[in-house]
Amino acid sequence: MTESSAAPRVEAPRPRTTLPGAGVPDAGPAGAEASDAELPGAGSAMAARRGAAAETVNGESPTAARDAEPVLMSLRPPARRSLADGLVRPPGPVPPGIRALEPELPDAELADLVGTVVHTADGFVARTGNAARALAILAATAAALCGEDVRRALAAPDIPFLTGLNPQAVEAVRGVLLWIEAENPAELTAELAVLLRGGGAGSATAG
């Protein structure tokens, strides 16, 4: 047989080697885009998933995160109420159960009564037209509430202590000394305010 008449050689196909991951669509951006292009509607679905992922931060949407943020507010402390604010009134009827202390009451008896009344829920009303006496009664009431010497407070009111009371302490004093009755309430209120500012001293004798 001649060389020209020899049958053509046919080579057997070589086996294809499969690599790990071969045939699996690429999970990267390029593969994702190719897969989206091959499936109808895949582009819009992928865009929706990407938008949802972009709008989610730590499992919450930015809107929810903003709503969860605390709102900062400027809070002002309550206005300090003066011991003399609305303390003095013109004479009038006193409700039943409220003790009324007359201006001629001696200091010893006044101190005992104030020391007793502070432990009740009724409070008391004092009657005086003297600003120094009104200041002494305020001081005695505060001293009784604080467990201090009531008679000493009557004789020598501690003005810095009285003016340094916080709003809760002021309300406590006014919850016991309900008001002071005087024929001249406006004048007595002005004089008492001057004494509380330390602008003068007067006699605390009954009157």
C-alpha positions in Angstrom: 0.0 0.0 0.0 1.4 3.3 -0.9 1.6 6.3 1.4 -1.0 8.2 -0.6 -3.6 5.4 -0.3 -3.2 5.0 3.5 -6.3 5.7 5.5 -6.4 9.0 7.4 -5.5 8.8 11.1 -8.3 9.7 13.5 -7.2 10.8 17.0 -9.5 10.0 19.9 -10.8 13.0 21.7 -8.9 13.9 24.8 -10.8 13.7 28.1 -11.8 17.1 29.4 -10.5 17.9 32.8 -13.1 19.5 35.1 -11.6 22.0 37.6 -13.2 22.7 40.9 -15.9 25.3 40.4 -15.9 24.8 36.6 -19.3 25.3 35.1 -20.5 27.3 38.1 -21.4 30.9 37.2 -19.0 33.5 38.4 -20.2 35.0 41.7 -18.3 38.3 41.1 -19.8 41.4 39.6 -18.9 40.4 36.0 -20.5 37.0 36.4 -23.6 38.5 38.0 -24.0 41.0 35.2 -23.6 38.2 32.6 -26.2 36.1 34.4 -28.6 39.0 34.6 -28.2 39.6 30.9 -29.2 36.0 30.1 -32.3 35.9 32.2 -35.4 37.9 31.4 -36.1 40.5 34.1 -33.0 39.6 36.0 -31.5 43.1 35.6 -34.5 44.7 37.4 -34.4 42.1 40.1 -30.7 42.5 40.7 -31.1 46.3 40.8 -33.9 46.0 43.4 -31.7 43.7 45.6 -28.8 46.2 45.3 -31.0 49.1 46.2 -32.3 47.2 49.2 -28.8 46.3 50.3 -27.7 49.9 49.9 -30.6 51.2 52.0 -29.9 48.8 54.8 -27.3 49.7 57.5 -26.7 47.3 60.3 -30.1 45.6 59.7 -32.0 48.9 59.8 -32.9 51.3 57.1 -31.5 54.9 57.3 -35.0 56.2 57.9 -35.5 53.8 60.9 -32.0 54.7 62.2 -32.9 58.4 62.0 -36.2 57.8 63.8 -34.4 55.9 66.6 -32.0 58.8 67.3 -32.8 60.6 70.6 -34.1 64.2 70.3 -32.0 66.6 72.2 -34.1 69.2 74.1 -33.1 72.1 76.3 -34.7 71.7 79.7 -34.7 74.6 82.0 -34.7 74.1 85.8 -37.9 75.1 87.6 -38.0 78.8 88.7 -37.1 79.3 92.3 -40.1 80.2 94.4 -39.3 82.9 97.0 -40.3 82.2 100.6 -42.2 85.5 100.6 -44.0 84.8 97.3 -47.7 85.0 98.1 -47.0 84.5 101.8 -48.8 87.6 103.2 -52.5 87.9 102.9 -55.2 90.2 104.3 -57.1 88.8 107.3 -59.8 86.3 106.4 -61.4 83.1 107.5 -59.1 80.2 108.4 -60.2 76.7 107.3 -61.1 74.3 110.1 -58.2 72.3 111.4 -55.6 75.0 110.5 -54.0 76.5 113.6 -53.8 80.3 113.7 -51.0 81.8 115.7 -51.8 85.2 117.2 -49.2 88.0 117.2 -49.1 88.3 121.0 -48.0 84.6 121.4 -44.7 84.5 123.3 -41.6 83.1 121.6 -41.4 80.0 123.9 -45.0 79.0 123.0 -44.6 79.8 119.4 -41.5 77.6 119.2 -43.3 74.7 120.8 -46.3 75.1 118.5 -44.2 75.3 115.4 -42.2 72.2 116.5 -45.5 70.4 116.8 -47.2 71.5 113.7 -44.4 70.5 111.4 -45.2 66.9 112.2 -48.8 67.2 111.1 -50.4 67.5 107.7 -52.4 70.7 108.5 -49.9 73.5 108.7 -50.6 76.8 110.4 -51.3 80.5 109.8 -49.5 83.3 111.6 -50.8 86.8 112.2 -48.4 89.7 112.4 -47.8 93.1 110.9 -44.1 93.2 111.6 -41.7 92.1 108.9 -39.0 91.0 111.4 -41.5 88.9 113.2 -42.6 87.3 109.9 -39.0 86.6 109.1 -38.5 85.0 112.5 -41.6 82.8 112.0 -40.2 81.7 108.6 -36.8 80.9 110.1 -38.5 78.9 113.0 -40.5 76.9 110.5 -37.4 76.0 108.5 -35.4 75.2 111.6 -38.2 72.9 112.9 -38.3 71.0 109.5 -34.5 70.6 109.6 -34.3 69.5 113.2 -32.5 72.7 114.3 -33.0 74.9 117.4 -36.3 76.6 116.8 -35.9 79.2 119.6 -32.5 80.2 118.3 -34.0 80.6 114.8 -36.8 82.8 116.3 -34.3 85.0 118.1 -31.7 85.2 115.3 -32.9 84.2 111.8 -30.2 82.8 109.5 -30.9 84.7 106.4 -28.2 83.1 104.2 -29.6 79.7 105.1 -33.2 80.8 104.3 -32.2 82.3 100.9 -30.1 79.3 100.1 -33.0 76.8 100.4 -33.6 74.8 97.2 -37.1 74.9 95.6 -38.2 71.6 97.3 -37.2 73.0 100.7 -39.0 76.3 100.0 -42.2 74.3 99.2 -41.7 72.3 102.4 -41.6 75.4 104.5 -44.6 76.9 102.7 -46.4 73.7 103.2 -46.2 74.2 107.0 -46.4 78.0 107.2 -49.4 78.4 104.9 -49.6 82.2 105.0 -49.3 85.2 107.2 -52.2 87.5 107.8 -51.6 91.2 108.0 -53.6 94.4 107.6 -50.9 95.8 105.3 -50.0 92.8 103.1 -48.3 94.7 100.3 -46.2 96.7 102.7 -45.3 93.7 104.8 -44.3 91.7 101.7 -42.0 94.4 100.5 -40.3 94.8 103.9 -40.0 91.0 104.2 -38.3 90.8 100.8 -35.8 93.5 101.9 -35.0 91.5 105.0 -34.5 88.3 103.0 -32.0 90.0 100.8 -30.1 91.0 103.9 -30.9 94.6 103.4 -31.8 95.4 107.0 -32.6 94.0 110.4 -35.5 94.7 112.6 -37.0 93.7 115.9 -38.7 90.3 115.9 -40.9 91.1 118.9 -44.5 90.2 118.6 -46.6 92.6 116.7 
